[in-house]
């Protein structure tokens, strides 16, 4: 196990290094660097001034050399300066990361708490009206566009009923804990409805496939109770493919949800990445995208550890001859 963890950590470092170069190159190829923006904002800047500024910031050098300079500074803990927020990149990134952790962490937990039990319940009643009803609700949740769902929730609960705020962050506005909860209800509900259907479908399919296995029939033949067969034997094996999907969602949660965050004016990671790219804030966009990559790698590593816990037959050690 220790050797596997060391190997995975080495692979993660390699992936981060490759992704940092790819993202840096793609951002560097975008039209309009910070000096070009300064020139467009101030027509009095001459061509000589522009050339001097490009030389000062190293924008006239090859992209590989610029990447090497950035990587050296990043290894020393200097990730650059955000031109949009006029502060170091990590200081600009921290508030958005905290907001996203609260919003998407809550939605992720609720979607699992609702989706996994519904999927198990539908699988145990395969072909019944209850199964069809769960499938209908799951397909409806998957099919509804997130932006349309967010707008409907705003119109119903904020405009017509007036019981919930339409957007923003209550805690930042000094409203206290419960006010902050009220600001989270609509975006959390929107994300939960959009994701719970997928988790339900994955769990249902995995449970149905597991219940067909020979060891389940053997457990039933031994006279075990239905609850013990489901919880003690079927569930742990059915969760193995579902854990993979959950691990992939882990990185998406802390970097995506751009549409939801935009509709509800929520200052999270998705909106931050979008604003950084549109505003040509290269340093902020690069670090934010790399952080999303890191979270995806962490999610996959956690999935590997969950495999061993769910099925003791899985081992990451070397196979014995």
Secondary structure per residue as TSV (DSSP state, phi and psi in degrees):
chain	resnum	aa	ss	phi	psi
A	1	X	-	360.0	-43.9
A	2	X	H	-62.7	-41.0
A	3	X	H	-63.9	-37.7
A	4	X	H	-66.4	-41.6
A	5	X	H	-63.2	-41.6
A	6	X	H	-62.9	-41.9
A	7	X	H	-63.8	-42.9
A	8	X	H	-67.1	-37.4
A	9	X	H	-64.2	-40.4
A	10	X	H	-64.2	-40.6
A	11	X	H	-64.5	-38.6
A	12	X	H	-64.2	-41.7
A	13	X	H	-62.7	-41.5
A	14	X	H	-64.1	-43.0
A	15	X	H	-63.5	-41.7
A	16	X	H	-63.4	-39.5
A	17	X	H	-64.3	-45.2
A	18	X	H	-65.2	-44.3
A	19	X	H	-65.7	-35.9
A	20	X	H	-62.5	-39.9
A	21	X	H	-69.0	-41.4
A	22	X	H	-64.6	-47.2
A	23	X	H	-65.4	-41.2
A	24	X	H	-62.0	-41.3
A	25	X	H	-66.1	-43.1
A	26	X	H	-65.2	-42.1
A	27	X	H	-67.1	-36.9
A	28	X	H	-65.9	-25.0
A	29	X	T	-83.7	-7.4
A	30	X	S	-66.2	141.7
A	31	X	S	-69.4	136.7
A	32	X	-	89.6	100.7
A	33	X	-	-95.4	174.5
A	34	X	H	-54.8	-35.1
A	35	X	H	-68.4	-39.4
A	36	X	H	-61.6	-37.5
A	37	X	H	-66.7	-37.4
A	38	X	H	-64.9	-38.6
A	39	X	H	-66.1	-42.4
A	40	X	H	-68.1	-28.1
A	41	X	H	-83.0	-22.9
A	42	X	-	-130.6	96.8
A	43	X	T	-67.0	-11.4
A	44	X	T	-79.9	-10.0
A	45	X	-	-71.2	127.7
A	46	X	-	-85.5	169.8
A	47	X	H	-63.7	-35.4
A	48	X	H	-66.2	-40.3
A	49	X	H	-63.9	-40.4
A	50	X	H	-64.4	-42.9
A	51	X	H	-63.7	-38.8
A	52	X	H	-67.2	-38.6
A	53	X	H	-67.1	-41.1
A	54	X	H	-61.7	-39.5
A	55	X	H	-68.5	-37.0
A	56	X	H	-64.5	-41.7
A	57	X	T	-90.2	1.4
A	58	X	T	75.8	16.2
A	59	X	T	-77.8	-8.3
A	60	X	T	-92.3	0.3
A	61	X	S	-92.6	162.4
A	62	X	-	-60.2	151.5
A	63	X	H	-65.2	-31.3
A	64	X	H	-66.0	-41.2
A	65	X	H	-66.9	-39.8
A	66	X	H	-63.9	-39.7
A	67	X	H	-63.9	-41.1
A	68	X	H	-61.7	-40.6
A	69	X	H	-65.2	-41.5
A	70	X	H	-65.4	-42.2
A	71	X	H	-64.3	-41.3
A	72	X	H	-61.8	-41.8
A	73	X	H	-68.4	-37.6
A	74	X	H	-65.3	-38.2
A	75	X	H	-65.2	-24.0
A	76	X	T	-88.3	3.2
A	77	X	T	92.4	5.8
A	78	X	-	-104.9	105.1
A	79	X	-	-97.6	9.8
A	80	X	-	97.6	-172.3
A	81	X	E	-121.7	137.2
A	82	X	E	-87.5	122.5
A	83	X	T	-79.0	-23.7
A	84	X	T	-74.8	-39.8
A	85	X	T	-102.1	-5.6
A	86	X	T	55.1	45.4
A	87	X	E	-156.2	165.9
A	88	X	E	-56.1	152.2
A	89	X	H	-59.6	-44.7
A	90	X	H	-65.5	-33.3
A	91	X	H	-69.2	-33.9
A	92	X	H	-75.6	-28.6
A	93	X	H	-80.5	-33.1
A	94	X	H	-59.3	-48.1
A	95	X	H	-61.5	-41.6
A	96	X	H	-64.8	-37.9
A	97	X	H	-65.0	-40.6
A	98	X	H	-64.2	-43.3
A	99	X	H	-62.6	-42.8
A	100	X	H	-67.1	-37.6
A	101	X	H	-60.8	-39.0
A	102	X	H	-71.7	-49.8
A	103	X	H	-66.5	-58.3
A	104	X	H	-77.9	-27.5
A	105	X	H	-64.1	-41.4
A	106	X	H	-64.7	-45.2
A	107	X	H	-64.9	-39.0
A	108	X	H	-64.2	-45.6
A	109	X	H	-64.0	-43.0
A	110	X	H	-65.7	-39.8
A	111	X	H	-64.4	-35.7
A	112	X	H	-72.1	-42.1
A	113	X	H	-64.8	-28.8
A	114	X	H	-92.7	-43.5
A	115	X	H	-71.4	-43.6
A	116	X	H	-66.2	-48.6
A	117	X	H	-62.2	-37.5
A	118	X	H	-63.7	-40.4
A	119	X	H	-64.2	-40.9
A	120	X	H	-65.1	-45.0
A	121	X	H	-61.8	-41.2
A	122	X	H	-68.5	-37.5
A	123	X	H	-65.2	-37.4
A	124	X	H	-70.9	-16.8
A	125	X	T	-119.7	39.0
A	126	X	T	-57.5	130.1
A	127	X	T	87.0	-1.9
A	128	X	S	-93.8	175.8
A	129	X	H	-65.8	-34.5
A	130	X	H	-62.9	-40.8
A	131	X	H	-64.2	-43.7
A	132	X	H	-64.0	-38.0
A	133	X	H	-65.8	-43.3
A	134	X	H	-64.1	-41.3
A	135	X	H	-62.7	-40.5
A	136	X	H	-63.0	-45.1
A	137	X	H	-64.7	-39.2
A	138	X	H	-65.3	-45.5
A	139	X	H	-64.3	-36.2
A	140	X	H	-64.3	-43.0
A	141	X	H	-64.9	-37.2
A	142	X	H	-70.5	-35.0
A	143	X	H	-82.5	-23.8
A	144	X	S	-71.4	124.6
A	145	X	-	-62.8	135.3
A	146	X	H	-59.2	-39.0
A	147	X	H	-67.2	-37.2
A	148	X	H	-69.6	-40.6
A	149	X	H	-63.3	-42.4
A	150	X	H	-62.0	-42.7
A	151	X	H	-64.8	-38.8
A	152	X	H	-63.3	-43.2
A	153	X	H	-63.8	-39.2
A	154	X	I	-64.9	-45.2
A	155	X	I	-63.5	-40.0
A	156	X	I	-75.0	-53.9
A	157	X	I	-90.9	-24.2
A	158	X	I	-100.1	-39.9
A	159	X	I	-91.1	-53.6
A	160	X	I	-77.0	-54.5
A	161	X	S	-83.8	-31.8
A	162	X	-	66.3	30.1
A	163	X	-	-99.2	-16.2
A	164	X	S	-134.5	149.5
A	165	X	-	-70.2	150.8
A	166	X	S	-77.9	-21.9
A	167	X	S	178.5	-177.5
A	168	X	S	99.1	-172.5
A	169	X	-	-128.4	111.7
A	170	X	T	-66.6	-38.4
A	171	X	T	-63.6	-36.1
A	172	X	T	-68.2	-31.2
A	173	X	T	-82.9	5.2
A	174	X	T	78.5	24.9
A	175	X	-	-88.6	-4.6
A	176	X	-	90.9	179.2
A	177	X	H	-65.4	-51.1
A	178	X	H	-68.0	-32.0
A	179	X	H	-65.0	-39.2
A	180	X	H	-62.7	-36.2
A	181	X	H	-63.1	-41.3
A	182	X	H	-61.3	-36.1
A	183	X	H	-71.8	-20.5
A	184	X	H	-89.3	-16.7
A	185	X	H	-59.5	-52.3
A	186	X	H	-66.9	-49.6
A	187	X	H	-63.4	-37.0
A	188	X	H	-65.4	-42.5
A	189	X	H	-62.1	-40.8
A	190	X	H	-62.7	-47.1
A	191	X	H	-68.6	-36.6
A	192	X	H	-66.4	-46.1
A	193	X	H	-61.5	-37.4
A	194	X	H	-72.3	-24.9
A	195	X	H	-108.5	-19.9
A	196	X	H	-67.0	-30.5
A	197	X	H	-64.3	-41.6
A	198	X	H	-64.3	-44.0
A	199	X	H	-63.4	-37.6
A	200	X	H	-63.5	-44.8
A	201	X	H	-65.9	-43.2
A	202	X	H	-62.5	-44.4
A	203	X	H	-66.0	-40.5
A	204	X	H	-63.2	-47.1
A	205	X	H	-63.8	-42.4
A	206	X	H	-66.6	-39.2
A	207	X	H	-68.4	-40.4
A	208	X	H	-61.9	-42.9
A	209	X	H	-65.0	-38.5
A	210	X	H	-69.6	-39.2
A	211	X	H	-65.5	-14.1
A	212	X	T	-88.5	-6.3
A	213	X	S	-73.9	159.3
A	214	X	H	-66.2	-36.9
A	215	X	H	-67.6	-24.4
A	216	X	H	-71.5	-42.0
A	217	X	H	-64.0	-36.7
A	218	X	H	-65.1	-42.6
A	219	X	H	-62.8	-39.3
A	220	X	H	-68.8	-36.7
A	221	X	H	-66.4	-25.9
A	222	X	T	-76.7	-6.5
A	223	X	T	90.1	15.9
A	224	X	-	-67.5	149.4
A	225	X	-	-68.0	152.6
A	226	X	H	-56.5	-38.7
A	227	X	H	-64.5	-41.0
A	228	X	H	-69.3	-34.9
A	229	X	I	-64.4	-43.7
A	230	X	I	-71.4	-51.1
A	231	X	I	-77.1	-43.2
A	232	X	I	-82.9	-23.9
A	233	X	I	-122.2	-50.3
A	234	X	I	-77.2	-41.6
A	235	X	H	-63.0	-47.6
A	236	X	H	-62.7	-37.6
A	237	X	H	-74.1	-34.8
A	238	X	H	-70.8	-25.6
A	239	X	H	-74.2	-16.6
A	240	X	H	-60.2	-52.1
A	241	X	H	-69.4	-29.6
A	242	X	H	-68.1	-35.1
A	243	X	H	-59.8	-35.9
A	244	X	H	-61.6	-44.0
A	245	X	H	-64.5	-41.9
A	246	X	H	-63.1	-39.5
A	247	X	H	-64.1	-38.7
A	248	X	H	-68.3	-33.8
A	249	X	H	-69.8	-22.9
A	250	X	H	-62.2	-47.1
A	251	X	H	-69.7	-35.1
A	252	X	H	-64.0	-38.0
A	253	X	H	-59.8	-38.8
A	254	X	T	-91.7	3.1
A	255	X	T	-129.4	-20.0
A	256	X	-	-97.7	-140.6
A	257	X	-	55.7	32.5
A	258	X	H	-61.7	-43.1
A	259	X	H	-64.4	-46.0
A	260	X	H	-63.6	-44.6
A	261	X	H	-65.1	-33.1
A	262	X	H	-71.9	-44.1
A	263	X	H	-62.9	-41.2
A	264	X	T	-95.0	12.3
A	265	X	T	50.8	45.3
A	266	X	-	-100.7	120.4
A	267	X	-	-80.8	70.8
A	268	X	-	-104.2	-169.0
A	269	X	H	-66.5	-40.5
A	270	X	H	-61.3	-47.1
A	271	X	H	-66.9	-35.4
A	272	X	H	-63.2	-44.3
A	273	X	H	-63.2	-42.7
A	274	X	H	-62.6	-47.4
A	275	X	H	-63.5	-37.7
A	276	X	H	-66.2	-40.5
A	277	X	H	-69.7	-45.1
A	278	X	H	-67.0	-29.7
A	279	X	T	-92.6	8.4
A	280	X	T	55.3	34.8
A	281	X	-	-87.5	83.4
A	282	X	H	-61.6	-45.3
A	283	X	H	-62.8	-44.6
A	284	X	H	-67.5	-43.4
A	285	X	H	-63.9	-41.0
A	286	X	H	-63.7	-49.3
A	287	X	H	-66.4	-39.3
A	288	X	H	-64.9	-42.3
A	289	X	H	-67.6	-37.5
A	290	X	H	-66.1	-36.3
A	291	X	H	-65.5	-38.2
A	292	X	H	-63.5	-39.2
A	293	X	H	-63.1	-42.3
A	294	X	H	-61.1	-42.4
A	295	X	H	-65.9	-35.6
A	296	X	H	-64.1	-41.5
A	297	X	H	-65.3	-40.4
A	298	X	H	-63.5	-41.0
A	299	X	H	-61.8	-40.8
A	300	X	H	-67.7	-37.3
A	301	X	H	-65.4	-41.0
A	302	X	H	-63.7	-34.0
A	303	X	H	-65.5	-40.4
A	304	X	H	-60.5	-42.3
A	305	X	H	-66.9	-35.2
A	306	X	H	-67.5	-32.7
A	307	X	H	-57.8	-45.1
A	308	X	H	-64.7	-38.9
A	309	X	H	-69.9	-37.7
A	310	X	H	-74.0	-36.6
A	311	X	-	-133.1	103.3
A	312	X	T	-61.9	-16.5
A	313	X	T	-71.0	-19.9
A	314	X	-	-79.4	129.0
A	315	X	-	-137.9	142.3
A	316	X	-	-98.7	4.4
A	317	X	S	-77.4	173.9
A	318	X	-	-72.0	139.7
A	319	X	-	-68.3	136.1
A	320	X	-	-79.2	141.5
A	321	X	-	-69.5	360.0
